[in-house]
């Protein structure tokens, strides 16, 4: 295919090609190490930018870097994460870019309005209307959909939450007006309260379509923007079987439509699922944020990466490789930068080393000391378990510990916000540092194995049974430490209150004269004494 020619990757993160073997000779990325033939904009400019926003300096960096590479290797080729961005670079990149679809099909797919109209004849699409920026108002949207009160506004071209807003009242509308271009066209759709977002990867050949396992997308709201937070491949199997089947069926239908239109290579399809139906949302004519997890599984099976399959599809009518049904048992969450949460994020990054549910930590050589733009990518944690589940209301319920929009250190003593304090502890769990554990061992050891929770007394005023050594509890901001001969409860390393931790009851290991262990008769907790009925108990009913 490209035997003897050097291929460089142009993408967002160096980690995107971590599981592609020897396919690439180097990379030009926004975030990266500047090592192993990686050229990193971050390292060059000493800043972490929000890559979802247009940046002329980034485009210039990519163009100049590619020109330098070509001076050394005139036959070098470039494969792009986001092929449509090639027009933003020096024409020399376009001349050396490989596996590019025609602008006719990519321009169509980039325009979310045209794509919905094009595909609405073959699959369900959520009802929508279009409005000019000058027309957008909450009342106008309510008039367009009289039975609705919450709406999603989306720009014709949007990415990563930039250009997508959730509006539920007139104040929300006023908040986002500064981001609205008066002369641009926007789509307005009624917000579906009961929904789960699903993403599906395809590789399209002239005569074959490869479908890969779908993932549930983690979508969160940030200042009225609907943002992408990560993906959970485990969670897909929690969806109703008819919904899973429709995702596959509609994915193949779209794939055939793209195939007939001359599209080749990788793409991602976003669906919005409800309890009864699957709606098409958009086609992303590029690699996806979750592509690296599919590559990880392909690599472990000694199979070619998505990048190699993408290249193969441009030169072969059918796949040169036999790809079996894959099972992807991973999830991941993206952590973004916000100035007022920097210390908390740094804390989570450090503590993630000790979390057994964390499969991999990826930060693309993050330097915490350089300037950072709000909402820029910090790092991602990959997990060997699900990080979300389906709620009874059919929404994606993310584990509470991944939302960091709370703050207990706001100058208010914990005694003045006991309910908030208690709820956070019960939801996030607790850690015990090494020194505190060693001290507790001398007093019988931590008593937690019955319920995987510890009995905690806070200043003798609040008694709690707090989750301990459960999923994700090693990422908790709460930690018991031992200092100056006292146990303290810390919140992001800030002392909150003195605590006492109930240890194993040594008396419970003693035996009655009939050789019955005390702990088989009764259990003593901070808040209760529980009697165990057993066959030897006089009061057990016949």
Secondary structure, DSSP 4 states (H G I P E B T S, - for coil): --TT--EEEEEEEGGGGTTSTTS-SEEEEEE--S-TTEEEHHHHHTEE--TTS--HHHHHHHHHHHHHHHHH-TT-EEEESSGGGGGGS-HHHHHHB-S---HHHHHHHH-HHHHHHHHTTTS-B--EEEEETTT--HHHHHHHTTT---EEEEEEEEETTEEEEEE-SHHHHHHHGGG--TTSEEEEEE--SS-EEEEEEEEE-SS-EEE---EEEEEEEETTEEEEEEEESGGGGGS-HHHHHHHHHHHHHHHHHHHHTT--EEEEEEEEE-SS-EEEEEEE-S--TTHHHHHHHHHHTT---HHHHHHHHTT-SS-SS--PPP----EEEEEE--GGGHHHHHHHHHHGGG-TTEEEEE-SS--TTSEE-TT-EEEEEEESS-SEEE-TTS-EEE-GGG-----S-SS--GGGSHHHHHHHHHHH-BEE-HHHHHHHHTTT-B--TTTTEEEEEETTTEEEEEEBSSTTGGG-SEEEEEETTEEEEEETTEEEEEEEE-B--GGGG-B-TTS-BGGGTEEE-SS-EEEPP-TT-TT---
